[in-house]
Amino acid sequence: MRMAQTIVFVEDVARMQAFYQGALGLALITAEPGWVQLDAGGVVLGLHAINAGPKQPEPPPERVDANVKLCFHVDDVDGARAALVAAGVRMREVHHHGGVAFCDGIDPEGNVFQITTR
């Protein structure tokens, strides 16, 4: 068994597509109203529209209580973080543990994601 796709349920599919495609550089596979698939380098990232009630405030609060975190491999965490910050992405500080570097960021709907050399 292997993971083939991860789905994130989102309020604004177009906004989230623009973020993951533009800021993180994921390539578009398919898009239709309420559903987008992006190539996340071996796993498909699906963005699925959901009506979760009232819209979140701007900026949305960080979802620190979420049970899942999307992690993206990069060769240079410091460089990738700097590029994301320059693009307006909310990023936390870089951490190093052994030979691994990692840094959490916040997407436009408050989901925490990570860039890592792991």
C-alpha positions as CSV (number, residue, x, y, z in Angstrom):
1,M,0.0,0.0,0.0
2,R,1.2,3.5,-0.7
3,M,-0.3,7.0,-0.3
4,A,-1.5,8.3,-3.6
5,Q,-3.6,11.4,-2.6
6,T,-4.2,13.7,0.3
7,I,-7.4,15.8,0.4
8,V,-7.7,19.1,2.2
9,F,-11.2,20.5,2.7
10,V,-11.2,24.2,2.1
11,E,-13.5,27.2,2.1
12,D,-12.0,28.9,-1.0
13,V,-10.7,26.5,-3.6
14,A,-9.3,29.2,-5.9
15,R,-7.4,31.0,-3.1
16,M,-5.9,27.8,-1.9
17,Q,-5.0,26.6,-5.4
18,A,-3.3,30.0,-6.0
19,F,-1.3,29.5,-2.8
20,Y,-0.2,25.9,-3.3
21,Q,0.4,26.4,-7.0
22,G,2.0,29.8,-6.8
23,A,3.8,29.9,-3.4
24,L,4.8,26.3,-3.2
25,G,5.1,25.6,-6.9
26,L,2.8,22.5,-7.2
27,A,1.8,21.8,-10.7
28,L,-1.9,21.7,-11.7
29,I,-3.2,18.2,-12.6
30,T,-6.9,19.0,-13.0
31,A,-9.4,21.7,-11.9
32,E,-13.2,21.9,-11.9
33,P,-15.6,23.8,-9.7
34,G,-15.1,22.8,-6.1
35,W,-12.2,20.4,-6.8
36,V,-8.6,20.8,-7.7
37,Q,-5.7,18.3,-7.9
38,L,-2.1,19.4,-7.7
39,D,1.1,17.3,-8.2
40,A,2.9,17.3,-4.9
41,G,5.8,15.2,-6.2
42,G,4.6,11.6,-5.9
43,V,1.4,12.4,-4.0
44,V,-1.6,14.2,-5.3
45,L,-2.9,17.1,-3.2
46,G,-6.6,17.4,-3.6
47,L,-8.4,20.7,-2.6
48,H,-12.1,20.0,-2.0
49,A,-14.7,22.7,-1.4
50,I,-16.6,22.6,1.8
51,N,-19.1,24.9,3.4
52,A,-18.1,24.9,7.0
53,G,-20.5,27.6,8.1
54,P,-19.4,31.2,8.8
55,K,-16.2,32.3,7.0
56,Q,-13.0,32.5,9.1
57,P,-11.7,35.9,10.1
58,E,-8.8,37.5,8.3
59,P,-6.1,36.4,8.8
60,P,-7.5,33.0,9.9
61,P,-6.3,31.6,13.2
62,E,-3.6,28.9,13.0
63,R,-5.1,25.5,13.2
64,V,-2.7,24.3,15.9
65,D,-5.1,21.6,17.0
66,A,-5.2,19.8,13.6
67,N,-4.3,16.1,13.5
68,V,-2.5,16.3,10.1
69,K,0.4,18.5,8.8
70,L,1.4,18.6,5.1
71,C,5.2,18.4,4.9
72,F,7.1,19.4,1.7
73,H,10.7,18.4,1.0
74,V,13.1,21.1,0.1
75,D,16.9,21.0,-0.2
76,D,17.4,24.4,1.5
77,V,15.0,25.2,4.2
78,D,16.5,28.7,4.9
79,G,16.3,29.7,1.3
80,A,12.8,28.3,0.8
81,R,11.6,30.1,3.9
82,A,13.1,33.4,2.8
83,A,11.3,33.0,-0.6
84,L,8.0,32.2,1.1
85,V,8.3,35.1,3.5
86,A,9.1,37.4,0.5
87,A,5.9,36.1,-1.1
88,G,3.9,37.1,2.0
89,V,3.5,33.6,3.5
90,R,3.4,33.5,7.3
91,M,6.4,31.3,8.3
92,R,7.7,30.3,11.7
93,E,11.4,30.1,12.6
94,V,13.7,27.4,11.2
95,H,14.7,24.6,13.5
96,H,17.5,22.1,13.3
97,H,17.6,18.6,14.8
98,G,20.6,16.5,14.0
99,G,21.0,16.8,10.2
100,V,17.4,17.8,9.6
101,A,16.1,21.3,9.1
102,F,12.4,22.2,9.2
103,C,10.1,25.2,9.4
104,D,6.3,25.5,9.7
105,G,4.2,27.9,7.7
106,I,0.6,28.8,7.7
107,D,-1.6,28.6,4.5
108,P,-4.3,31.1,3.7
109,E,-6.9,29.1,5.7
110,G,-4.8,28.7,8.8
111,N,-3.6,25.1,8.1
112,V,0.0,24.5,9.3
113,F,2.3,23.0,6.7
114,Q,6.0,22.3,6.9
115,I,9.1,22.6,4.7
116,T,11.8,20.2,5.6
117,T,15.0,18.5,4.5
118,R,13.7,15.2,5.9
